[in-house]
Amino acid sequence: MIERRSWKDLLRRVSALVETYDAKGLVIGLPLSLDGEEGQASRDARTIADKFRLSIRIPVHLQDERLTTFAAKSALKSQGRSENEIQRAVDSEAAAIILRDFITSNADHSKVNHR
């Protein structure tokens, strides 16, 4: 997970990671409310995704991130982590869940499309 300081800094850091890892796509969490409605945070995520689409040469995807923080905290608690450890690791764990969910949902789509 990369903290956003400025658009220029974010673009530079993400571009470097894309190049270093030869990434084939960028997944950005889409923060929806529990009922699926979009608020300001969702609109901000869409704006950032649009900026990346104009600035980098790989596909940019948005992935629903509802309940990922809750799932991350639950997973870390079940591992016996302390509250302090949970607070330090929750964002990275939630990002891993977002990526896993993206991969899972796209693997299901590709199976249907290739039949």
FENGIMO-V631422 format. One record per backbone hydrogen bond with DSSP energy under -0.5 kcal/mol. NH is the residue of the N-H (numbers start at 1). CO is the residue of the C=O. E is the energy in kcal/mol with one decimal. If there is no record, write none. Layout:
BEGIN
NH_CO_E + NH_CO_E
END
This chain:
BEGIN
3_1_-0.5 + 5_3_-0.6 + 5_6_-0.6 + 10_6_-2.7 + 11_7_-3.0 + 12_8_-2.3 + 13_9_-2.5 + 14_10_-2.7 + 15_11_-2.6 + 16_12_-1.9 + 17_13_-1.9 + 18_14_-2.8 + 19_15_-2.3 + 20_16_-2.8 + 21_17_-2.5 + 22_18_-0.6 + 22_19_-0.6 + 23_18_-1.9 + 26_59_-2.4 + 28_26_-0.5 + 28_61_-2.9 + 30_63_-3.3 + 31_29_-0.7 + 32_30_-1.2 + 33_37_-2.7 + 36_33_-2.5 + 39_31_-0.5 + 43_39_-2.1 + 44_40_-2.6 + 45_41_-2.1 + 46_42_-2.4 + 47_43_-2.1 + 48_44_-2.4 + 49_45_-2.5 + 50_46_-2.5 + 51_47_-2.2 + 52_48_-2.5 + 53_49_-2.4 + 54_50_-1.4 + 55_51_-0.9 + 55_52_-0.8 + 56_52_-2.7 + 59_24_-0.7 + 61_26_-3.5 + 63_28_-2.5 + 65_30_-2.1 + 68_65_-1.8 + 71_67_-2.5 + 72_68_-2.6 + 73_69_-2.6 + 74_70_-2.4 + 75_71_-2.4 + 76_72_-2.5 + 77_73_-2.5 + 78_74_-2.3 + 79_75_-0.9 + 80_77_-1.9 + 81_76_-2.0 + 86_82_-2.7 + 87_83_-2.4 + 88_84_-1.7 + 89_85_-1.9 + 90_86_-2.0 + 93_89_-2.4 + 94_90_-2.6 + 95_91_-2.3 + 96_92_-2.0 + 97_93_-1.8 + 98_94_-2.4 + 99_95_-2.3 + 100_96_-2.5 + 101_97_-2.9 + 102_98_-2.2 + 103_99_-2.6 + 104_100_-2.8 + 105_101_-2.7 + 106_102_-2.2 + 107_103_-2.2 + 108_104_-2.0 + 109_105_-1.5 + 110_106_-2.2 + 111_107_-1.7 + 112_108_-1.6 + 113_109_-2.4 + 114_110_-1.3 + 115_112_-1.1
END
